[in-house]
Amino acid sequence: MTYTEGLVNGLRDVDQENSYSLVYYSLWRNSSHMPGPAGRNFSKTVLRMPDRTFYGRQALTDRIALPLFFNAKKINIFHRTCGYTMPFVKNIFGILTVHDLRTLTIGDSFWAQNIEHYRKTINALNACVVVSECTKRDLVEHLKVDEQKMHVVYQAAHERFRPASEEEITHVRKKYNLSDPFFLSLGSVPRKNIDGIIRAFALSKAKTEHLLVLSCNYDVAKYRQLAESLGVANRLRILESLTDEDIVVLYSACQAFVFPSLYEGFGLPIVEAFQCKAPVITSTISSCPEVAGDAAILVDPNQPQAIAEAMDHLWLHPRERQVLIDKGIARGKMFTREQHARDMLGIYGRA
């Protein structure tokens, strides 16, 4: 998971005093098979649990496997970086990171969250880390969580997100047949607003000279049919299996990154795009304005015409596009894995 990887690597870089145990679950793999740093003040432990999911697996983990591990290793802080439950054990300072509350706030049933588990778990935590002020507000409003136990800690994009070279851009353009300038959008789940992006592109003047590139793995046939009905099928490219390296290059090469999401707990792709020198169009709602600041064009995600006008504006005003790029570079520097780790250390220090 991107969040966990960034936090662990950040802690490795900034903290040489505390000792960390990274916990994994498997019957057949050992610690050498698991990702993450080892040595110095980091160790890896594999708890012998079936790799596959089954009913009761989480309860078995939280009520038996982890408490035994805590006692054996004399652990005093446990941070679960995602999920809905916690092993509540005496003398263990429990921390859970909550990324968003999309299932309750917008009724998102795609990979639906277990809201009742969230409600019980968060109220019993020692500390709840949230990735934005937006998520904090959602928890206070919908779950009545005590603000005193919540801590906003912004996450960071991976260091691989940096401007690509001209050679890399040329290679990826040829690989995916992207001979024309293009607008880019990443994401497949409904809240990423792919439908709205396609409708906006069809309304734009830019469609005559630009392509719309989507990285999408769900409902591809539906989106192709929509593009066909709107007369832009020949200007649409849907790339279903991109490598991490290709995504960096596409960010770097695009006319703009179009991200009018209907809901984001944090909106990490905005920061990724900033770091690759891509101008950004994003939403006026959820956490997107909080992350983007004044470094992006903010639009109502429910108004395709507004998204279209933003696309055309960046195409027709190259100087203003460059201003956004410069602002994005500066804004992106606010979100570093070192700062993420230092903020988390401050919370660990409360134990």
SULCORHU-V935508 format. One record per backbone hydrogen bond with DSSP energy under -1.0 kcal/mol. CO is the residue of the C=O (numbers start at 1). NH is the residue of the N-H. If there is no record, write none. Layout:
co:nh
CO:NH
CO:NH
//
This chain:
co:nh
1:5
2:6
3:7
4:8
5:9
6:10
7:11
8:12
9:13
10:14
11:15
20:43
22:45
24:47
30:33
31:34
39:42
41:20
42:39
43:22
45:24
47:26
47:49
54:57
56:60
57:61
58:62
59:63
60:64
60:65
61:66
64:68
65:69
66:70
67:71
68:72
69:73
70:75
76:93
78:95
80:97
86:88
89:92
93:78
94:126
94:127
95:80
96:129
98:131
101:105
102:106
102:108
109:112
113:115
114:118
115:119
116:120
117:121
118:122
119:123
122:125
127:96
128:151
129:98
130:153
132:136
133:137
134:138
135:139
136:140
137:141
138:142
139:143
139:145
146:149
147:150
149:128
151:130
158:161
160:162
165:169
166:170
167:171
168:172
169:173
170:174
171:175
172:176
173:178
181:211
182:255
183:213
184:258
185:215
189:192
190:193
191:262
193:197
194:198
195:199
196:200
197:201
198:202
199:203
200:204
205:208
206:209
206:210
211:183
212:237
213:185
214:239
215:187
219:223
220:224
221:225
222:226
223:227
224:228
225:229
226:230
227:232
228:231
232:235
233:236
235:212
237:214
243:247
244:248
245:249
246:250
247:251
248:252
249:253
250:254
256:184
257:281
259:261
264:287
267:270
268:272
269:273
270:274
271:275
273:278
274:277
279:257
280:297
281:259
282:299
285:288
287:291
288:292
289:293
292:295
297:282
299:284
300:303
303:307
304:308
305:309
306:310
307:311
308:312
309:313
310:314
311:315
312:316
313:317
317:321
318:322
319:323
320:324
321:325
322:326
323:327
324:328
325:329
326:330
327:331
328:332
331:334
332:335
336:340
337:341
338:342
339:343
340:344
341:345
342:346
343:347
344:348
345:349
347:350
348:351
//
